[in-house]
Amino acid sequence: MKQLPATASVNTQVLTALRAAVISGELVPGNLYSVQVLATQLGVSRTPVREALIKLAQQGMVRFERNRGVRVLLTSLHDLEEVFALRLLLEPPAVRRAVGRLEPAQLKELRRTFVQMERAAKADDEFTMFEHDRRFHRALLEAAGNTRLAAYVDGLRDMVLRRGVSTARESRSLDDIVAEHRTILDLVEAGDADAAAKAMREHVQHTAELLIAQEAGSGPVDVDLAWTEGVMRTH
């Protein structure tokens, strides 16, 4: 990792740098790291590094081990199941609420984000497409009026990224992914809260089914949300 420039936003920079290092695998899953060593690498004090690692630990990306440092955690197949169980619980009702709260300017920005996502897919730029995909989901979650929820779902998405897996080009095309978002956007713009929530649920569940089957090395799976237990079941 590169040393960071000294600015007032050093805490944010440290969090961003460490998060990116974990997701990219630069900080290797399973390995232990010293807070002091990480601080030295980044050219900052221990305090912002420790604060950033606490946030990453809350997101399930690292674990503090007493008198040893922090260990980067590997995302398991069970973790993926839990991530999508939580997303299915949180995102559809948030979208339903967002439809009734979106201001014209927010709708315009959501459409702009989708157009950028669509252009990136046509250019075969997977990384940029998924960056806009992430902004699209976050915009809807924030429009629901809960910024903590938006940040939490972002953390769940990071857990999937940390495993280094994607359905893109594996079990569906970039255009397929864009099409699912187009359906959501059209229903949001039409003001149909229930249908938009249903479309979001179908999108997240479809992603879960494809990704879990892909990682399990099996054929298609039927992923169902067990509401009373709050876990994902695969059949």
Order of alpha helices (4+ residues) and beta strands (2+ residues): alpha-beta-alpha-alpha-beta-beta-alpha-alpha-alpha-alpha-alpha-alpha-beta-beta
